[in-house]
Every structure is written in structure tokens, then in C-alpha cells.
């Protein structure tokens, strides 16, 4: 838990930079190439050292979740091809949330794969305008706009080739923050997987002028919901948030899969809620 709290605080510090600078410098790891690898079953990590992107494969087509920053698109594409998969077989693009560091590469990835993009109603405007709602005039947070071909409601499902994903709207970090869930088979067993959106405060204003109306209530709804969600495998938008380096190093023949940890979602949710309450109190006091 201490590791996640440290990451949450790091993101909060970056958030302060985002909110004040039009020429912000991002962590170098966000655009640093790293080797892709099989996480569990037909799920692969194809992101960079500091930003996650996930490929879910099937003989009938693949699903890609998140596109990182604009600079990450060619890195993600190279990772997909190095695993032996074709870009033209990526048929669905999904997004966890409409921020430049997770949606910046979507437009290029959509163009290069020919995939359709499915996202939440709450994040549609931000994706199609390439803006960070509440910081529309901060050019440092802009990203290439991308057309949303189809929206999905809370509880809605999308799928291809036997892979069915459910959209769980967990708002706060963004209005349409979407935690995608699915079931994957590995070693003869079935595991529940969550591609967690986020629930950090980061650059968001909670008070006195909220990032968007109802943001505090949205965070609180998310924190009330997360403990009720069950997941055997917790996959986060930033690799550090799930200790990916240590888990990757622990993967090996005959070893239990280190990504299987039914308690990880709950531990991270508790740490995020505690940090949110701290940040809310500070912002309320500052006003």
C-alpha cells in the first residue's frame, strides 16, 4: 500500500505541474520503450515503461485498451508487431479515460489499425476535442482529437472473438472514467480481470471551483463502488501502480502468475480514497 501511496503522491505532484505550465515536462518513463510481454492468458502489455496499453487477442480480432501519449503510438504499434500480431487485426480501441497521457495516441492508432473507437459518454467530448475539461486553455494538456464511433453506458458490453468486456463507469478522475472488466482463461482456470481507470486526484480541482460539476460526488460514488467489485487480476493505467517490474521479473515456467492477487484492487482503492480525502480537505481549507 505504501508503494501505491507514493505513486499517488507522485502523480499529484505532476498534476500540479500540469495545471500551471503550458510547457510542462513529463516523466521520461512515459515515452520510454519497454519490451511487451504476456500478462495472463490472451492479455499482453504493449505500453511504455510509464504508461500502460493492453492488447487482448483472439483469432477473430484484437482489442487495444489505451493509446498513451501521442509519441507512444509508434511504440505501441512496434510492440504489437514484435509479439507477432498484425495491426490490421486490431478491430476495437477502448479508452480508460480521456487524458493526454492515455488518449494521446488513439487518433494515430485508429488510423493505422482501422479499428473503431468505443468510449464512455462522459469522456466523448474530451476525446473528440482533444481537451482536458476544466483546463481547456492549457495547451500542454491537449492531444489529437479522435472520433468516438460508439459510446457505451455503465454496464454495457463490447467484444470480439469471444472476448467480452464490461464498461464500469468509475468517475472522478474524469467524468467518464471507465474501468473495463473481463474474464480470462489461463492454465485451465478462469480469472476476473479489471483494467482500472484511475481514481487519483492528480491535477483535478475539487474545491472551491471544481474541475467539473459534481466531481466530488463522483469520486465518492467510485470509492463506494470499488470495494464491491471483485477482481483476481488488477491492471492499472500506470505500470508503477501495480508493481509491474517486480511482477514481470517473477513470471516463469511452473511459477504462480504474480498478477493474480484478489486483494490488490481493494488495497489500492483504500489507499486512493485516503489520498482523495486528504486532498479534498487541503483544497477546502485553502479556499
Rosetta blueprint (number, residue, H / E / L):
1 X L
2 X H
3 X H
4 X H
5 X H
6 X H
7 X H
8 X H
9 X H
10 X H
11 X H
12 X H
13 X H
14 X H
15 X H
16 X H
17 X H
18 X H
19 X H
20 X H
21 X L
22 X L
23 X L
24 X L
25 X L
26 X L
27 X L
28 X H
29 X H
30 X H
31 X H
32 X L
33 X L
34 X L
35 X L
36 X L
37 X E
38 X E
39 X E
40 X E
41 X L
42 X L
43 X E
44 X E
45 X E
46 X L
47 X L
48 X L
49 X L
50 X L
51 X L
52 X L
53 X L
54 X E
55 X E
56 X E
57 X L
58 X L
59 X L
60 X L
61 X L
62 X E
63 X E
64 X E
65 X E
66 X L
67 X L
68 X E
69 X L
70 X H
71 X H
72 X H
73 X H
74 X H
75 X H
76 X H
77 X H
78 X H
79 X H
80 X H
81 X H
82 X H
83 X L
84 X L
85 X L
86 X L
87 X H
88 X H
89 X H
90 X E
91 X E
92 X E
93 X E
94 X E
95 X L
96 X L
97 X L
98 X L
99 X L
100 X H
101 X H
102 X H
103 X H
104 X L
105 X L
106 X H
107 X H
108 X H
109 X H
110 X H
111 X H
112 X H
113 X H
114 X L
115 X L
116 X E
117 X E
118 X E
119 X E
120 X E
121 X H
122 X H
123 X H
124 X H
125 X H
126 X H
127 X H
128 X H
129 X H
130 X L
131 X L
132 X L
133 X L
134 X L
135 X L
136 X L
137 X L
138 X L
139 X H
140 X H
141 X H
142 X L
143 X L
144 X L
145 X L
146 X L
147 X L
148 X L
149 X L
150 X E
151 X E
152 X E
153 X L
154 X L
155 X L
156 X L
157 X E
158 X E
159 X E
160 X E
161 X L
162 X L
163 X E
164 X E
165 X E
166 X E
167 X E
168 X E
169 X E
170 X L
171 X L
172 X L
173 X L
174 X L
175 X L
176 X L
177 X L
178 X E
179 X E
180 X E
181 X E
182 X E
183 X E
184 X E
185 X E
186 X E
187 X L
188 X L
189 X E
190 X E
191 X E
192 X E
193 X E
194 X E
195 X E
196 X L
197 X L
198 X L
199 X L
200 X L
201 X L
202 X L
203 X L
204 X L
205 X L
206 X L
207 X L
208 X L
209 X L
210 X L
211 X L
212 X L
213 X L
214 X L
215 X H
216 X H
217 X H
218 X H
219 X H
220 X H
221 X H
222 X H
223 X H
224 X H
225 X H
226 X H
227 X L
228 X L
229 X L
230 X L
231 X L
232 X L
233 X E
234 X E
235 X E
236 X L
237 X L
238 X L
239 X H
240 X H
241 X H
242 X H
243 X L
244 X H
245 X H
246 X H
247 X H
248 X H
249 X H
250 X H
251 X L
252 X L
253 X L
254 X L
255 X L
256 X L
257 X L
258 X L
259 X L
260 X E
261 X L
262 X L
263 X L
264 X H
265 X H
266 X H
267 X H
268 X H
269 X H
270 X H
271 X H
272 X H
273 X H
274 X H
275 X H
276 X H
277 X H
278 X H
279 X H
280 X H
281 X H
282 X H
283 X H
284 X H
285 X H
286 X H
287 X L
